[in-house]
Amino acid sequence: MQQSEASLLSQLKALEVELQQPVARRDAARLDALLHDDFHEIGRSGAAYSKADIVASLRTTAQHAHIVADDFLVRRLTADVVLLTYRSAHTLPDGTLDQHAMRSSIWQRHGHGWQMRFHQGTPTQPFEPR
């Protein structure tokens, strides 16, 4: 039985937001559970990253930016693969927003839960969170 769209959106939004938190970013076991072995990312900069690249980078970053994210939408690609899109920005120490991006992630369901298979960030014009 398929999960309702609202429930699916809520679950994947929670996983996506978890990946933006310093606690998860420093936890190699949690990153391993959330990122598929074939994970690939095209960053906001246009650079490409593998799972190993991302795990190494996130675990060694001294200070992680506070990320705001909104406008989450989910689209089923198959019963076990979904596309999650949203927009994000980093909050600077003075409270202003920087590095605005439109983001898309492909999540794949496995026996043990959902894993992110692909992620891309695309620079966008500044926006105010809703």
Accessible surface in RSA format (square Angstrom, percent):
REM  Atomic radii and reference values for relative SASA: ProtOr
REM  Chains: A
REM  Algorithm: Lee & Richards
REM  Probe-radius: 1.40
REM  Slices: 20
REM RES _ NUM      All-atoms   Total-Side   Main-Chain    Non-polar    All polar
REM                ABS   REL    ABS   REL    ABS   REL    ABS   REL    ABS   REL
RES MET A   1   242.81 125.7 152.56 101.0  90.26 214.9 130.96 111.3 111.85 148.2
RES GLN A   2    98.61  55.1  79.41  58.0  19.20  45.7  35.04  74.6  63.56  48.2
RES GLN A   3    47.66  26.7  33.45  24.4  14.22  33.8  28.64  61.0  19.02  14.4
RES SER A   4    69.73  58.9  52.64  70.2  17.10  39.4  55.46 118.1  14.27  20.0
RES GLU A   5    87.54  50.3  83.10  62.9   4.45  10.6  64.23 124.2  23.31  19.0
RES ALA A   6    77.75  71.5  64.17  99.0  13.59  30.9  70.81  99.7   6.95  18.4
RES SER A   7    49.86  42.1  41.03  54.8   8.82  20.3  27.12  57.8  22.74  31.9
RES LEU A   8     0.09   0.0   0.09   0.1   0.00   0.0   0.09   0.1   0.00   0.0
RES LEU A   9    50.29  28.0  50.29  36.0   0.00   0.0  50.29  35.3   0.00   0.0
RES SER A  10    70.51  59.6  61.73  82.4   8.79  20.2  29.15  62.1  41.37  58.0
RES GLN A  11    72.12  40.3  64.65  47.2   7.47  17.8  28.45  60.6  43.67  33.1
RES LEU A  12     0.00   0.0   0.00   0.0   0.00   0.0   0.00   0.0   0.00   0.0
RES LYS A  13    89.64  43.7  89.64  55.0   0.00   0.0  34.69  31.2  54.95  58.5
RES ALA A  14    61.48  56.5  48.40  74.7  13.08  29.8  56.60  79.7   4.88  12.9
RES LEU A  15    25.55  14.2  25.55  18.3   0.00   0.0  25.55  17.9   0.00   0.0
RES GLU A  16     4.23   2.4   4.14   3.1   0.09   0.2   0.00   0.0   4.23   3.5
RES VAL A  17    50.29  33.1  50.29  45.5   0.00   0.0  50.29  43.7   0.00   0.0
RES GLU A  18    50.47  29.0  46.72  35.3   3.75   8.9  26.58  51.4  23.89  19.5
RES LEU A  19    15.36   8.6  14.20  10.2   1.16   2.9  14.20  10.0   1.16   3.1
RES GLN A  20    13.46   7.5  10.73   7.8   2.72   6.5   7.27  15.5   6.18   4.7
RES GLN A  21    70.69  39.5  70.69  51.7   0.00   0.0  27.10  57.7  43.59  33.1
RES PRO A  22    46.09  33.6  46.09  42.0   0.00   0.0  46.09  38.1   0.00   0.0
RES VAL A  23   123.94  81.6 117.05 106.0   6.89  16.6 121.42 105.5   2.52   6.8
RES ALA A  24     4.13   3.8   2.01   3.1   2.12   4.8   3.67   5.2   0.46   1.2
RES ARG A  25    45.62  19.2  45.62  23.3   0.00   0.0   0.21   0.3  45.42  27.5
RES ARG A  26   110.83  46.5  97.07  49.5  13.75  32.7  46.40  63.4  64.42  39.0
RES ASP A  27    59.92  42.0  53.74  53.5   6.18  14.6  15.36  36.1  44.57  44.4
RES ALA A  28    38.50  35.4  32.66  50.4   5.84  13.3  32.91  46.3   5.60  14.8
RES ALA A  29    78.06  71.8  61.72  95.3  16.34  37.2  69.76  98.2   8.30  22.0
RES ARG A  30    80.88  34.0  77.83  39.7   3.04   7.2  29.30  40.0  51.58  31.3
RES LEU A  31     0.00   0.0   0.00   0.0   0.00   0.0   0.00   0.0   0.00   0.0
RES ASP A  32    78.09  54.7  75.60  75.2   2.49   5.9  15.98  37.6  62.12  61.9
RES ALA A  33    39.99  36.8  30.27  46.7   9.72  22.1  36.90  52.0   3.09   8.2
RES LEU A  34     3.62   2.0   3.62   2.6   0.00   0.0   3.62   2.5   0.00   0.0
RES LEU A  35     4.05   2.3   4.05   2.9   0.00   0.0   4.05   2.8   0.00   0.0
RES HIS A  36    21.07  11.5  21.07  14.6   0.00   0.0  12.07  12.4   9.00  10.5
RES ASP A  37   113.88  79.8  91.96  91.5  21.92  51.8  30.19  71.0  83.69  83.5
RES ASP A  38    91.29  63.9  72.24  71.9  19.04  45.0  18.77  44.2  72.52  72.3
RES PHE A  39     8.53   4.3   2.45   1.5   6.07  15.8   2.45   1.5   6.07  17.4
RES HIS A  40    75.85  41.5  75.85  52.7   0.00   0.0  50.29  51.8  25.56  29.7
RES GLU A  41    26.41  15.2  26.41  20.0   0.00   0.0   0.00   0.0  26.41  21.6
RES ILE A  42    55.46  31.6  55.46  41.3   0.00   0.0  55.46  39.9   0.00   0.0
RES GLY A  43     6.41   7.9   0.00   N/A   6.41   7.9   5.33  14.6   1.08   2.4
RES ARG A  44    79.08  33.2  68.81  35.1  10.27  24.4  12.91  17.7  66.16  40.1
RES SER A  45    93.93  79.4  48.33  64.5  45.59 105.0  57.82 123.1  36.11  50.6
RES GLY A  46    53.02  65.4   0.00   N/A  53.02  65.4  28.84  79.2  24.18  54.2
RES ALA A  47    43.50  40.0  32.56  50.2  10.94  24.9  42.29  59.6   1.21   3.2
RES ALA A  48    65.31  60.0  40.17  62.0  25.14  57.2  40.45  57.0  24.86  65.9
RES TYR A  49    73.38  34.3  71.32  40.6   2.06   5.4  45.65  34.3  27.73  34.2
RES SER A  50    48.29  40.8  45.70  61.0   2.60   6.0  40.72  86.7   7.57  10.6
RES LYS A  51    23.58  11.5  22.55  13.8   1.04   2.5  21.83  19.7   1.75   1.9
RES ALA A  52    75.40  69.3  62.02  95.7  13.37  30.4  69.85  98.4   5.54  14.7
RES ASP A  53    68.52  48.0  59.98  59.7   8.54  20.2  14.91  35.1  53.61  53.5
RES ILE A  54    22.04  12.5  22.03  16.4   0.02   0.0  22.04  15.9   0.00   0.0
RES VAL A  55    27.98  18.4  27.98  25.3   0.00   0.0  27.98  24.3   0.00   0.0
RES ALA A  56    59.59  54.8  51.27  79.1   8.32  18.9  58.86  82.9   0.73   1.9
RES SER A  57    60.32  51.0  51.59  68.8   8.73  20.1  28.77  61.3  31.55  44.2
RES LEU A  58    26.61  14.8  26.61  19.0   0.00   0.0  26.61  18.7   0.00   0.0
RES ARG A  59   120.07  50.4  98.60  50.3  21.47  51.1   3.81   5.2 116.26  70.5
RES THR A  60   112.86  80.3  82.43  83.6  30.43  72.5  72.24  97.0  40.62  61.4
RES THR A  61    54.03  38.4  43.00  43.6  11.03  26.3  36.96  49.6  17.07  25.8
RES ALA A  62    98.64  90.7  66.19 102.1  32.45  73.8  76.93 108.3  21.71  57.5
RES GLN A  63   156.95  87.8 139.12 101.7  17.83  42.4  42.74  91.0 114.21  86.6
RES HIS A  64    19.62  10.7   3.15   2.2  16.47  42.1   2.54   2.6  17.07  19.9
RES ALA A  65    41.68  38.3  21.11  32.6  20.57  46.8  31.65  44.6  10.03  26.6
RES HIS A  66   114.35  62.5 102.93  71.5  11.42  29.2  75.10  77.4  39.25  45.7
RES ILE A  67    25.39  14.4  13.41  10.0  11.98  28.9  13.41   9.7  11.98  32.5
RES VAL A  68    36.30  23.9  32.57  29.5   3.74   9.0  36.28  31.5   0.02   0.1
RES ALA A  69    29.55  27.2   1.32   2.0  28.23  64.2   2.75   3.9  26.80  71.0
RES ASP A  70    18.89  13.2  16.17  16.1   2.71   6.4  18.82  44.3   0.07   0.1
RES ASP A  71    56.17  39.3  36.22  36.0  19.95  47.2  24.60  57.9  31.57  31.5
RES PHE A  72    17.87   8.9   5.12   3.2  12.75  33.2   5.12   3.1  12.75  36.5
RES LEU A  73    95.36  53.1  95.04  68.0   0.32   0.8  95.36  67.0   0.00   0.0
RES VAL A  74    23.48  15.5   5.63   5.1  17.85  43.0   5.63   4.9  17.85  48.4
RES ARG A  75   115.87  48.7 111.39  56.8   4.48  10.7  53.33  72.9  62.55  37.9
RES ARG A  76    55.37  23.2  27.29  13.9  28.08  66.9  26.76  36.6  28.61  17.3
RES LEU A  77    92.59  51.6  61.62  44.1  30.97  77.9  65.12  45.7  27.47  73.9
RES THR A  78    80.09  57.0  67.02  67.9  13.07  31.1  75.92 102.0   4.17   6.3
RES ALA A  79    51.87  47.7  44.18  68.2   7.69  17.5  44.21  62.3   7.66  20.3
RES ASP A  80    65.19  45.7  64.68  64.4   0.52   1.2  13.47  31.7  51.72  51.6
RES VAL A  81    33.87  22.3  33.87  30.7   0.00   0.0  33.87  29.4   0.00   0.0
RES VAL A  82     0.00   0.0   0.00   0.0   0.00   0.0   0.00   0.0   0.00   0.0
RES LEU A  83    42.48  23.7  42.48  30.4   0.00   0.0  42.48  29.8   0.00   0.0
RES LEU A  84     0.00   0.0   0.00   0.0   0.00   0.0   0.00   0.0   0.00   0.0
RES THR A  85    25.29  18.0  25.29  25.6   0.00   0.0  21.47  28.8   3.81   5.8
RES TYR A  86     4.16   1.9   3.21   1.8   0.96   2.5   0.96   0.7   3.21   4.0
RES ARG A  87    27.48  11.5  27.48  14.0   0.00   0.0   7.26   9.9  20.22  12.3
RES SER A  88     0.77   0.7   0.77   1.0   0.00   0.0   0.19   0.4   0.58   0.8
RES ALA A  89     0.00   0.0   0.00   0.0   0.00   0.0   0.00   0.0   0.00   0.0
RES HIS A  90    38.18  20.9  38.18  26.5   0.00   0.0  27.08  27.9  11.10  12.9
RES THR A  91    38.03  27.0  26.62  27.0  11.41  27.2  25.70  34.5  12.33  18.6
RES LEU A  92    71.41  39.8  68.45  49.0   2.97   7.5  68.89  48.4   2.52   6.8
RES PRO A  93   147.26 107.3 102.58  93.5  44.68 162.4 116.27  96.0  30.99 192.6
RES ASP A  94   112.17  78.6  72.20  71.9  39.97  94.5  50.58 119.0  61.59  61.4
RES GLY A  95    48.04  59.2   0.00   N/A  48.04  59.2  27.20  74.6  20.84  46.7
RES THR A  96    73.72  52.4  67.65  68.6   6.07  14.5  69.91  93.9   3.81   5.8
RES LEU A  97    42.60  23.7  20.43  14.6  22.17  55.7  20.43  14.3  22.17  59.7
RES ASP A  98    57.86  40.5  56.62  56.4   1.25   2.9   3.78   8.9  54.08  53.9
RES GLN A  99    75.73  42.3  71.61  52.3   4.12   9.8  10.38  22.1  65.35  49.6
RES HIS A 100    13.82   7.6  12.70   8.8   1.12   2.9   6.10   6.3   7.72   9.0
RES ALA A 101     0.00   0.0   0.00   0.0   0.00   0.0   0.00   0.0   0.00   0.0
RES MET A 102    90.08  46.6  88.00  58.2   2.07   4.9  76.31  64.9  13.76  18.2
RES ARG A 103    35.73  15.0  32.39  16.5   3.34   8.0   6.29   8.6  29.44  17.8
RES SER A 104    29.33  24.8  29.23  39.0   0.10   0.2  14.69  31.3  14.64  20.5
RES SER A 105     0.00   0.0   0.00   0.0   0.00   0.0   0.00   0.0   0.00   0.0
RES ILE A 106    47.91  27.3  47.91  35.7   0.00   0.0  47.91  34.5   0.00   0.0
RES TRP A 107     0.00   0.0   0.00   0.0   0.00   0.0   0.00   0.0   0.00   0.0
RES GLN A 108    41.90  23.4  41.90  30.6   0.00   0.0   1.41   3.0  40.49  30.7
RES ARG A 109    73.21  30.7  62.99  32.1  10.22  24.3  33.10  45.2  40.11  24.3
RES HIS A 110    53.47  29.2  40.96  28.5  12.51  32.0  28.14  29.0  25.33  29.5
RES GLY A 111    92.63 114.2   0.00   N/A  92.63 114.2  47.61 130.7  45.02 100.8
RES HIS A 112   134.88  73.7  95.37  66.3  39.51 101.1  87.24  89.9  47.64  55.4
RES GLY A 113    27.23  33.6   0.00   N/A  27.23  33.6  25.81  70.8   1.42   3.2
RES TRP A 114    13.78   5.5   4.36   2.1   9.42  22.1   1.36   0.7  12.42  20.2
RES GLN A 115    17.11   9.6  17.11  12.5   0.00   0.0   0.02   0.0  17.09  13.0
RES MET A 116     7.30   3.8   7.30   4.8   0.00   0.0   3.74   3.2   3.56   4.7
RES ARG A 117    81.37  34.2  79.99  40.8   1.38   3.3  19.23  26.3  62.13  37.7
RES PHE A 118    47.27  23.6  47.27  29.3   0.00   0.0  47.27  28.7   0.00   0.0
RES HIS A 119    14.26   7.8  14.26   9.9   0.00   0.0   8.76   9.0   5.50   6.4
RES GLN A 120    58.84  32.9  57.96  42.4   0.87   2.1   3.59   7.6  55.24  41.9
RES GLY A 121     2.82   3.5   0.00   N/A   2.82   3.5   0.00   0.0   2.82   6.3
RES THR A 122    65.85  46.8  64.87  65.8   0.98   2.3  53.70  72.1  12.15  18.4
RES PRO A 123    72.13  52.6  56.53  51.5  15.60  56.7  56.72  46.8  15.41  95.8
RES THR A 124    49.68  35.3  28.38  28.8  21.31  50.8  13.80  18.5  35.88  54.2
RES GLN A 125   145.50  81.4 141.59 103.5   3.91   9.3  57.93 123.3  87.57  66.4
RES PRO A 126   102.06  74.4  81.31  74.1  20.75  75.4  81.54  67.3  20.52 127.5
RES PHE A 127    26.57  13.3  14.81   9.2  11.76  30.6  24.67  15.0   1.91   5.5
RES GLU A 128   142.38  81.7 131.54  99.5  10.84  25.8  63.44 122.7  78.94  64.5
RES PRO A 129    58.36  42.5  36.59  33.4  21.77  79.1  36.59  30.2  21.77 135.3
RES ARG A 130   207.79  87.2 141.92  72.3  65.87 156.8  90.15 123.2 117.63  71.3
END  Absolute sums over single chains surface
CHAIN  1 A     7255.8       5840.0       1415.8       4188.6       3067.2
END  Absolute sums over all chains
TOTAL          7255.8       5840.0       1415.8       4188.6       3067.2
